[in-house]
Amino acid sequence: MDNIIIIFTNRTDTLRLYECLRQIGIRGVIVPSPNQLAHSCGISLKTQYRNLDKALYCIRKMNLKSFDHIYLEKKNMYQTSYVKVL
């Protein structure tokens, strides 16, 4: 199961996206932003990759202007890395 990390430069927009996804039945988790992605506000939203379209829908619908990037989380036995999706 692949996860995505959605990065904002504003904590409020992160929480607004979380609420929008929750209202349409999509599970997301507020997590500390990974150190490699430190240009963010400190918190990020993590959800499954299959929810990418719905997350983008909410970002556009709510006009979340502090949206920064979306990263695909890649894990192996020893480390976690992130690949920029959008």
N, C-alpha and C positions, 0 to 999 in steps of 0.2 A: 504494500500500500504506500503510494507516494504522497507526500505532503507538500504543501506550498506555504511559504511565509509571506505575508502581505505587510509591507512596510509603509508607514506614514511618517510625516515630519511633525505630526500633531497628535497628541494622545486622544483628544476628543473625537477626531475622525476615526481612529482605531476602534473606539468604543461604539461609535455610531454604526460602523460596518458590522461589528459583532451583533448588535441589536437587530439590524436589518436581516442578517442571515438567520438569526434565531427565529425571527417572526415568520420566515418562509420555510422553517424546518431544517435548516442546515446547521450542523454542529461545527462550531469553531471554538478555539481556545485562545485566550489572551496569554501570551508568553513574553518573557523578557527578550528583547531583540538580541540576536546572536552578536558576539563581539566583532565578527568579520563584517557585520552590517551596521556598524556603530553610527552611521550618519542619520539614524532614525531618532525618534522621540524617546526611545527606551523600552517601549512595549510594541509588540507586533501581534498580528492575528495568524494563527496556524489552523489550516483546515486541509481536507483531502484534495488532491489534485482534481478529482472529478467534479469538484465544486467551483472550479475556476470561472466558468461562464456565469454562474449565479453571483459570485463575488464581484465580477466586473459589472454585472447588471446593477447591483446595489451601489457600487462606487459611482456609476454614471447617474443612476436615478436620484441619488442623494447629493450629487454634485460635490463629492468629497475632494476638495481642492488640494489637500495636503498629501494625497496619494503619491507615493514615490516609486516603488518597484514591487514586483512579485518575483520570488525566488523559489525554485524547486529544491527541496531538501534531499540531499543524497547522503545516505549512511552506508558505511561499510563496517567491518569489524573494529577498525581502529579510530575512525574519525568521521565527522560530519562535514560535508562541504555544501556549498550553495551555488546553483546555476541560475543566472538571471533569465527569467521567462518574459517579463514585460517591464 
